[in-house]
Amino acid sequence: MAKAESDDKRNTSLRLSKKTLKALKIRAIEEETSVQKIVEQLIEAYLKTSRKKD
């Protein structure tokens, strides 16, 4: 049996200000999603952008 995509996920932690985390949780509720999904989508979009050249 093949592993589901979610089985390949790993935990990490972030330190956010109380105000930022509260706003993020509220937005997740408003958009009927999770903080984890929002963060993952933002990171994936960031990683798709090209790197700046020095």
RAQUI-V902555 format. One line per field, one symbol per residue. ss: DSSP state (@ for helix, = for strand, . for the rest). Layout:
BEGIN
ss: ???
END
This chain:
BEGIN
ss: ....@@@@.........@@@@@@@@@@@@@....@@@@@@@@@@@@@@......
END
